[in-house]
Amino acid sequence: MEFFDLIKPEIALDALPTILTGLLITLLVTLLCGIFSLTLGVLVAFGRKSKSRALRLSLGAYVQVFRSTPFLLQLVYIYFVLPFFGIEIPPLPAGILALTLHYTAYLCEVYRGAIEAVPKGQTDAAKALGMRNRVIMVRVIMPQAIRTIIPALCNYMVSLMKDTSLLSVVTVQEMMFRGQIYAAETYDYFTIYTMVFLIYFAVGFPGVKLVDYLEKRMKKGYASRGVVTSSEETLIAGGEKR
């Protein structure tokens, strides 16, 4: 039997508005969590380099916990377990909170690694010119750090978009959840899940190609100046979610 013979056009067309509505929720969650985690990741990265031992330890514990446990478990814990402590969070905010906390833990390490990868000599030279630490961070360190981590950040945003499908576990009506409901109603799992598969691919593939393009441009740019280093390549590779 041919692959396309298994797809029923009438069911696909009928399901398309529902699936696309779920896609809008998927993209909205991706956008919000992306903004939150990118911003909080910087703050946590600076916090982990703070002079306050208590702050460093508490943030370090948070990062280790969220990097060492599955995202699905974190999501389920926030939604189903926190109510036992009197904290009830609706499905969508719970999903956004879980994704934000999870990706902040990863992104803060990307930021921290990028900051530490900037040669110490540049900081020393800036101090010799009379620059304050805050000015050095803003004008010397961060521009270089951000340049090296852009591919890694884009890679995490693609992973974030794909992980929104797990929010269906807590009944967030994103694209995967709506596909599951429609497939259960029509019993045509092949058509519905094929549609969901193709839409995820259509949205995610450009992001993957963007990551590849940025990595090639970075390597080419550094190679033209003769300063490609193993630490920078390691940092880019670190964008792959562990």
C-alpha positions in Angstrom: 0.0 0.0 0.0 1.3 3.4 -1.0 2.2 5.9 1.8 0.0 8.6 0.5 -2.9 6.2 0.0 -3.1 5.9 3.8 -3.7 9.6 4.2 -7.3 10.7 4.0 -7.5 14.2 2.5 -11.0 14.9 3.9 -9.9 14.2 7.5 -6.6 16.1 7.0 -8.5 19.2 5.8 -11.0 18.9 8.6 -8.3 18.6 11.2 -6.0 21.3 9.8 -7.7 24.3 11.6 -7.5 22.5 15.0 -3.8 21.5 14.4 -2.8 25.0 13.3 -4.5 26.5 16.4 -2.4 24.1 18.5 0.7 25.3 16.5 0.0 28.9 17.5 0.0 27.8 21.2 3.2 25.8 20.6 4.9 28.9 19.0 3.6 31.2 21.8 5.0 28.9 24.5 8.3 28.7 22.7 8.5 32.4 22.4 7.7 33.1 26.0 9.9 30.4 27.4 12.7 31.4 25.1 12.6 35.0 26.3 12.3 34.0 30.0 15.1 31.4 29.9 17.5 33.5 27.8 17.1 36.4 30.2 17.2 34.3 33.4 20.1 32.3 32.1 22.3 35.5 32.1 21.2 36.4 35.6 21.9 32.8 37.0 25.2 32.8 35.2 26.3 36.0 36.9 24.8 34.7 40.2 27.0 31.6 40.0 30.0 33.9 39.8 28.9 36.0 42.7 31.1 36.7 45.7 28.2 35.5 47.9 28.8 31.8 48.8 25.2 31.2 49.7 24.0 32.5 46.3 26.6 30.5 44.5 25.6 27.3 46.3 21.9 27.8 46.0 22.0 28.5 42.2 24.5 25.7 41.7 22.1 23.3 43.4 19.2 24.5 41.2 21.3 24.0 38.1 22.4 20.5 39.1 18.9 19.4 40.0 17.3 20.5 36.8 20.1 19.3 34.6 20.2 15.9 36.3 16.5 15.0 36.1 14.2 14.5 33.1 12.1 17.4 31.9 9.0 15.3 31.9 9.4 14.5 35.6 9.9 18.2 36.4 6.8 19.1 34.5 4.7 16.4 36.2 6.1 17.3 39.6 5.2 21.0 39.2 1.7 20.2 38.0 0.7 17.2 40.1 2.9 17.4 43.2 3.0 21.1 44.2 -0.8 21.1 44.9 0.0 18.9 47.9 1.9 21.9 49.3 -1.0 24.3 48.5 0.5 25.5 45.2 -1.9 24.9 42.4 -0.8 26.1 38.9 -3.0 25.9 35.8 -1.7 23.7 32.9 -0.3 26.4 30.6 1.5 28.4 33.3 2.8 25.2 34.8 4.2 24.2 31.4 5.8 27.6 30.8 7.3 27.5 34.3 8.7 24.0 33.9 10.2 24.8 30.4 11.7 28.1 31.7 13.3 26.5 34.7 14.6 23.6 32.7 16.2 25.6 29.9 17.5 28.3 32.2 19.6 25.7 34.0 21.2 24.7 30.6 21.5 28.2 29.2 23.2 29.6 32.3 26.0 27.1 31.8 26.3 28.1 28.2 26.7 31.7 29.2 29.1 30.9 32.0 31.3 28.9 29.8 31.4 31.6 27.2 32.3 34.3 29.7 35.1 32.1 31.2 36.3 31.3 27.6 37.3 35.0 27.0 41.0 35.3 27.6 41.9 36.7 31.1 44.4 38.9 29.5 41.7 41.1 28.0 40.2 41.7 31.4 43.6 42.6 32.8 44.2 45.0 29.9 40.9 46.7 30.4 41.6 47.1 34.1 44.9 48.6 33.2 43.1 51.2 31.2 41.0 52.1 34.3 37.7 50.4 33.3 35.4 49.3 36.1 34.3 45.7 36.3 30.8 46.4 35.1 32.1 48.3 32.1 34.5 45.5 31.3 31.7 43.0 31.4 29.4 45.0 29.1 32.0 46.4 26.6 34.7 43.7 26.6 33.6 40.3 27.7 29.9 40.0 26.8 30.3 41.1 23.1 32.8 38.3 22.6 30.9 35.8 24.7 27.6 36.3 22.9 29.2 36.0 19.5 30.5 32.5 20.3 27.3 31.2 21.9 24.7 32.3 19.3 24.7 28.9 17.5 24.3 27.1 20.8 21.4 29.4 21.8 19.6 28.8 18.5 20.1 25.1 19.0 18.5 25.2 22.4 15.5 27.2 21.0 14.9 24.5 18.5 15.0 21.9 21.3 12.6 24.1 23.3 10.1 24.2 20.5 10.2 20.4 20.2 9.9 19.9 24.0 6.6 21.8 24.0 5.0 18.6 22.8 5.5 17.2 26.3 3.1 19.7 27.7 0.3 17.6 26.3 0.9 15.4 29.4 -0.6 18.1 31.6 -3.4 18.9 29.1 -1.9 22.0 27.5 -3.7 22.3 24.2 -0.7 22.7 22.0 -0.3 21.0 18.7 0.5 17.5 19.9 -2.4 17.5 22.4 -4.9 18.6 19.8 -3.5 16.0 17.4 -4.0 13.3 20.0 -7.6 14.3 20.7 -8.5 14.5 17.0 -6.9 11.2 16.3 -8.8 9.6 19.1 -12.1 11.0 17.8 -11.5 9.9 14.2 -9.5 6.7 14.8 -7.3 7.9 11.9 -4.0 8.0 13.7 -1.9 7.7 10.6 -3.3 10.9 8.9 -3.3 13.0 12.1 0.1 12.1 13.4 1.6 12.4 9.9 0.2 16.0 9.7 1.7 16.8 13.1 5.0 15.2 12.2 5.2 17.2 9.0 4.3 20.5 10.6 6.9 20.0 13.4 9.5 19.3 10.7 8.5 22.4 8.7 8.9 24.6 11.7 12.0 22.9 13.2 14.0 22.3 10.0 14.7 26.0 9.2 16.0 26.4 12.8 18.3 23.4 12.4 19.7 24.8 9.1 20.1 28.2 10.8 22.3 26.6 13.5 24.4 24.9 10.8 24.8 28.2 8.9 25.8 30.1 12.0 28.4 27.5 13.0 29.9 27.5 9.6 30.0 31.3 9.5 31.6 31.4 12.9 34.3 28.9 12.0 35.0 30.6 8.7 35.1 34.0 10.4 37.6 32.9 13.1 39.7 30.9 10.6 40.1 34.0 8.4 41.7 35.7 11.4 43.7 32.7 12.4 42.2 32.4 15.9 40.1 29.2 15.8 40.5 27.6 19.2 39.5 24.2 20.6 37.7 26.0 23.5 35.4 27.8 21.1 34.6 24.6 19.2 33.9 22.9 22.4 31.5 25.7 23.5 29.6 25.4 20.2 29.4 21.6 20.6 28.1 22.3 24.1 24.9 23.6 22.5 23.8 20.1 21.9 21.5 19.3 24.8 22.9 16.6 27.1 
